[in-house]
C-alpha cells in the first residue's frame, strides 16, 4: 500500500474491530490468542506503526514516564536508572530522566506536573519535599523508590535499611570485633535521606551499649563520596588506631575508606574489616571485593513498575509502602 495504514485498515485486513487492534497493541489479556496472532501478522506484514500523537489523543496517555534521580556520580543511580528504563521499556513506556540533587523547587514541580508524562518515579525524595511531591501527585501518579518521606500519601518501594544496618552491627559483634567504627554523613544533605538515617539507626541500635562506649568511634563530614570516605577513614585511624571494623553507609564511601586504610598501612581484612551498603557494581570487582548490604534493586524496580501501571489505571487506589528484605554479602573485606 502506498498510503500510511491506520488502525482501521489493520482491523479491516484482519477481520476484527478497531477496538481489538487497540487491545492487541496494548497487549491486553482480553484478546483470544488466535485473534492476537492474526492481528500481529497483519501488523508485521504491513510494518504498521501507530501514531504516538493519535494514541495520546485517544487514550490521554503519552506512554512516557519521568524518572527523577539524584546525583549520577553515585554509581547506585545509573544502575537503578538502567533497571528502570529497561523494565519500563518492557511495559511499553519511554523514559525521560530528571537529575535532581537535594530539595525540589517550585520550577521543578511545575515542570513535572505539566509535563506530558503518564507518571513520575522519584528515586531521590527528601522529607523537606513532601508538600511539593503532593503537588506533583495531584496532577499525575507518583511512585517513590529507594527513599521514603515519612508519609502514607504516596506509593513507596524501599529496602529494609534499618534491618540492613542492624545486621552489620550484629555481624561485627558475633565475630568478636573489639573496636567498631561508623563512617556516615551526619552533617550533609545526603544524611537527611531516609536511607542513611535508617541505616545509621539500625546499626546503632544493633550495637546497643557498645555505641555508648570507648569501643565505638564515628566520623562524619559534609560530603558523601569517595573523597569523604578516604578522609573519614584517616580521621578514624588517627583517633582510634586500634579500630578493627568499620561500617560505611554507602559503597562509594567504603571504597574511599579502603584506599585510606591502605595508605595508612592497615591491611583489610587482616588488620580491620570494612562493610559498605548498596552493592554497586564496583563492589563486586575483583580488586575491591567489598562486603556490603545488597539492596534488591531488580525486585524494587519490578514492584515500582507494577504499582505505577496499577495507579495509572486506577488513580484513586490507596497508596501503600512496600519494604523489601536485603542481604549481607560477604567478600574479601571481612573474611
LINWOTA-V181848 format. One record per residue. N is the residue number from 0. SS is DSSP state (2 for helix, 1 for strand, 0 for the rest). OMEGA is omega in radians with two decimals (999 if undefined). Layout:
# LINWOTA-V181848
n = (N & N)
ss = (SS & SS)
omega = (OMEGA & OMEGA)
This chain:
# LINWOTA-V181848
n = (0 & 1 & 2 & 3 & 4 & 5 & 6 & 7 & 8 & 9 & 10 & 11 & 12 & 13 & 14 & 15 & 16 & 17 & 18 & 19 & 20 & 21 & 22 & 23 & 24 & 25 & 26 & 27 & 28 & 29 & 30 & 31 & 32 & 33 & 34 & 35 & 36 & 37 & 38 & 39 & 40 & 41 & 42 & 43 & 44 & 45 & 46 & 47 & 48 & 49 & 50 & 51 & 52 & 53 & 54 & 55 & 56 & 57 & 58 & 59 & 60 & 61 & 62 & 63 & 64 & 65 & 66 & 67 & 68 & 69 & 70 & 71 & 72 & 73 & 74 & 75 & 76 & 77 & 78 & 79 & 80 & 81 & 82 & 83 & 84 & 85 & 86 & 87 & 88 & 89 & 90 & 91 & 92 & 93 & 94 & 95 & 96 & 97 & 98 & 99 & 100 & 101 & 102 & 103 & 104 & 105 & 106 & 107 & 108 & 109 & 110 & 111 & 112 & 113 & 114 & 115 & 116 & 117 & 118 & 119 & 120 & 121 & 122 & 123 & 124 & 125 & 126 & 127 & 128 & 129 & 130 & 131 & 132 & 133 & 134 & 135 & 136 & 137 & 138 & 139 & 140 & 141 & 142 & 143 & 144 & 145 & 146 & 147 & 148 & 149 & 150 & 151 & 152 & 153 & 154 & 155 & 156 & 157 & 158 & 159 & 160 & 161 & 162 & 163 & 164 & 165 & 166 & 167 & 168 & 169 & 170 & 171 & 172 & 173 & 174 & 175 & 176 & 177 & 178 & 179 & 180 & 181 & 182 & 183 & 184 & 185 & 186 & 187 & 188 & 189 & 190 & 191 & 192 & 193 & 194 & 195 & 196 & 197 & 198 & 199 & 200 & 201 & 202 & 203 & 204 & 205 & 206 & 207 & 208 & 209 & 210 & 211 & 212 & 213 & 214 & 215 & 216 & 217 & 218 & 219 & 220 & 221 & 222 & 223 & 224 & 225 & 226 & 227 & 228 & 229 & 230 & 231 & 232 & 233 & 234 & 235 & 236 & 237 & 238 & 239 & 240 & 241 & 242 & 243 & 244 & 245 & 246 & 247 & 248 & 249 & 250 & 251 & 252 & 253 & 254 & 255 & 256 & 257 & 258 & 259 & 260 & 261 & 262 & 263 & 264 & 265 & 266 & 267 & 268 & 269 & 270 & 271 & 272 & 273 & 274 & 275 & 276 & 277 & 278 & 279 & 280 & 281 & 282 & 283 & 284 & 285 & 286 & 287 & 288 & 289 & 290 & 291 & 292 & 293 & 294 & 295 & 296 & 297 & 298 & 299 & 300 & 301 & 302 & 303 & 304 & 305 & 306 & 307 & 308 & 309 & 310 & 311 & 312 & 313 & 314 & 315 & 316 & 317 & 318 & 319 & 320 & 321 & 322 & 323 & 324 & 325 & 326 & 327 & 328 & 329 & 330 & 331 & 332 & 333 & 334)
ss = (0 & 0 & 0 & 0 & 0 & 0 & 2 & 2 & 2 & 2 & 2 & 2 & 2 & 2 & 0 & 0 & 0 & 2 & 2 & 2 & 2 & 2 & 2 & 2 & 2 & 0 & 0 & 0 & 0 & 0 & 0 & 0 & 2 & 2 & 2 & 2 & 2 & 2 & 2 & 2 & 2 & 2 & 2 & 2 & 2 & 0 & 0 & 0 & 0 & 0 & 0 & 2 & 2 & 2 & 2 & 2 & 2 & 2 & 2 & 0 & 0 & 0 & 0 & 1 & 1 & 1 & 1 & 1 & 1 & 0 & 0 & 0 & 0 & 0 & 2 & 2 & 2 & 2 & 2 & 2 & 2 & 2 & 2 & 2 & 2 & 2 & 2 & 2 & 2 & 2 & 0 & 0 & 0 & 1 & 1 & 1 & 1 & 1 & 1 & 0 & 0 & 0 & 0 & 0 & 0 & 2 & 2 & 2 & 2 & 2 & 2 & 2 & 2 & 2 & 0 & 0 & 0 & 0 & 1 & 1 & 1 & 1 & 0 & 0 & 0 & 0 & 2 & 2 & 2 & 2 & 2 & 2 & 2 & 2 & 2 & 2 & 2 & 0 & 0 & 0 & 1 & 1 & 1 & 1 & 1 & 0 & 0 & 0 & 0 & 0 & 0 & 0 & 0 & 0 & 1 & 1 & 1 & 1 & 1 & 0 & 2 & 2 & 2 & 2 & 2 & 2 & 2 & 2 & 2 & 2 & 2 & 2 & 2 & 2 & 0 & 0 & 0 & 0 & 0 & 1 & 1 & 1 & 1 & 0 & 0 & 0 & 0 & 0 & 2 & 2 & 2 & 2 & 0 & 2 & 2 & 2 & 2 & 2 & 2 & 2 & 2 & 2 & 2 & 2 & 2 & 2 & 2 & 2 & 2 & 2 & 2 & 2 & 0 & 0 & 0 & 1 & 1 & 1 & 1 & 0 & 0 & 0 & 0 & 0 & 0 & 2 & 2 & 2 & 2 & 2 & 2 & 2 & 2 & 2 & 2 & 2 & 2 & 2 & 2 & 0 & 0 & 0 & 0 & 0 & 1 & 1 & 1 & 1 & 0 & 0 & 2 & 2 & 2 & 2 & 2 & 2 & 2 & 2 & 2 & 2 & 2 & 2 & 2 & 0 & 0 & 0 & 0 & 1 & 0 & 0 & 0 & 1 & 1 & 1 & 1 & 1 & 1 & 1 & 0 & 0 & 2 & 2 & 2 & 2 & 0 & 0 & 0 & 0 & 0 & 0 & 1 & 1 & 1 & 1 & 0 & 0 & 2 & 2 & 2 & 2 & 2 & 2 & 2 & 2 & 2 & 2 & 2 & 2 & 2 & 2 & 2 & 2 & 2 & 0 & 0 & 0 & 0 & 0 & 0 & 0 & 1 & 1 & 1 & 1 & 0 & 0 & 1 & 1 & 1 & 0 & 0 & 0 & 0 & 0 & 0)
omega = (-3.11 & -3.12 & 3.12 & -3.13 & 3.03 & 3.10 & 3.08 & 3.10 & 3.14 & 3.13 & -3.14 & -3.12 & -3.13 & -3.14 & 3.14 & 3.10 & 3.08 & 3.10 & 3.12 & 3.09 & 3.13 & 3.13 & 3.10 & -3.13 & 3.12 & -3.14 & 3.12 & -3.04 & -3.03 & -3.14 & 3.12 & -3.10 & -3.11 & 3.09 & 3.12 & -3.14 & -3.14 & 3.14 & -3.14 & 3.11 & 3.11 & 3.13 & -3.13 & -3.11 & -3.06 & 3.09 & -3.09 & 3.04 & -3.14 & 3.10 & 3.13 & 3.14 & 3.13 & 3.14 & 3.14 & 3.12 & -3.08 & -3.05 & -3.04 & 3.08 & -3.11 & -3.05 & -3.11 & 3.11 & 3.06 & 3.06 & -3.12 & -3.10 & 3.08 & -3.10 & -3.07 & 3.05 & 3.02 & -3.05 & 3.11 & -3.02 & 3.01 & 3.11 & 3.12 & 3.13 & 3.12 & 3.14 & 3.14 & -3.12 & -3.13 & -3.09 & 3.10 & 3.12 & 3.10 & 3.08 & 3.07 & 3.14 & 2.91 & -3.07 & 2.93 & -3.03 & 3.08 & 3.10 & -3.06 & 3.14 & -3.14 & -3.07 & 3.09 & 3.02 & -3.09 & -3.11 & 3.12 & 3.12 & -3.13 & -3.12 & 3.12 & -3.10 & -3.09 & -3.10 & 3.13 & 3.13 & 3.14 & -3.13 & -3.12 & 3.06 & 3.13 & 3.06 & -3.00 & -3.06 & 3.03 & -3.12 & 3.13 & -3.10 & -3.01 & -3.12 & 3.12 & 3.06 & 3.13 & 3.11 & 3.06 & -3.10 & 3.10 & -3.09 & -3.08 & -3.12 & 3.11 & 3.08 & 3.07 & 3.05 & 3.06 & 3.13 & 3.03 & -3.12 & 3.03 & 3.12 & 3.10 & -3.11 & -3.03 & 2.95 & -3.05 & 3.11 & -3.11 & 2.94 & -3.06 & -3.08 & 3.10 & -3.13 & 3.12 & 3.11 & 3.14 & -3.11 & 3.09 & 3.13 & -3.13 & 3.10 & 3.10 & -3.09 & 3.13 & 3.14 & 3.08 & 3.09 & -3.00 & -3.11 & -2.97 & 3.14 & 3.08 & 3.01 & -3.13 & -3.05 & -3.01 & -3.05 & -3.07 & 3.08 & 3.09 & -3.11 & 3.08 & 3.11 & -3.12 & -3.12 & -3.08 & 3.13 & -3.09 & 3.11 & 3.10 & -3.09 & 3.12 & -3.13 & -3.11 & 3.12 & 3.06 & 3.11 & -3.13 & -3.09 & 3.13 & -3.12 & -3.13 & -3.03 & 3.07 & 3.13 & -3.11 & 3.11 & -3.09 & 3.05 & 3.13 & 3.06 & -3.03 & -3.12 & -3.11 & 3.13 & -3.08 & -3.08 & 3.11 & 3.11 & 3.12 & -3.12 & -3.10 & 3.10 & 3.07 & 3.11 & 3.14 & -3.07 & 3.09 & -3.14 & -3.06 & -3.09 & -3.09 & -3.12 & -3.05 & 3.10 & -3.09 & 3.02 & 3.09 & -3.00 & 2.79 & -3.00 & -3.08 & 3.03 & -3.13 & 3.14 & 3.03 & 3.13 & 3.11 & -3.13 & 3.11 & 3.11 & 3.11 & 3.13 & -3.12 & 3.09 & 3.13 & 3.12 & 3.10 & 0.21 & -3.06 & -3.12 & -3.08 & 3.09 & 3.05 & 3.09 & 3.10 & 3.14 & 3.04 & -3.02 & 3.03 & -3.10 & -3.14 & -3.13 & -3.09 & 3.14 & -3.09 & -3.11 & -3.13 & 3.08 & -3.04 & 2.95 & -3.01 & 3.02 & -3.05 & 3.03 & 3.13 & -2.99 & -3.11 & 3.13 & 3.10 & 3.14 & 3.11 & -3.14 & 3.14 & -3.09 & 3.09 & -3.12 & 3.11 & 3.11 & 3.13 & -3.11 & 3.07 & 3.13 & -3.11 & -3.08 & -3.10 & -3.12 & -3.12 & 3.12 & -3.14 & 3.06 & 3.12 & 3.13 & -3.06 & 3.14 & 3.09 & -3.07 & 2.98 & -3.10 & -3.08 & 3.09 & -2.94 & -3.10 & 3.06 & -3.07 & 999)
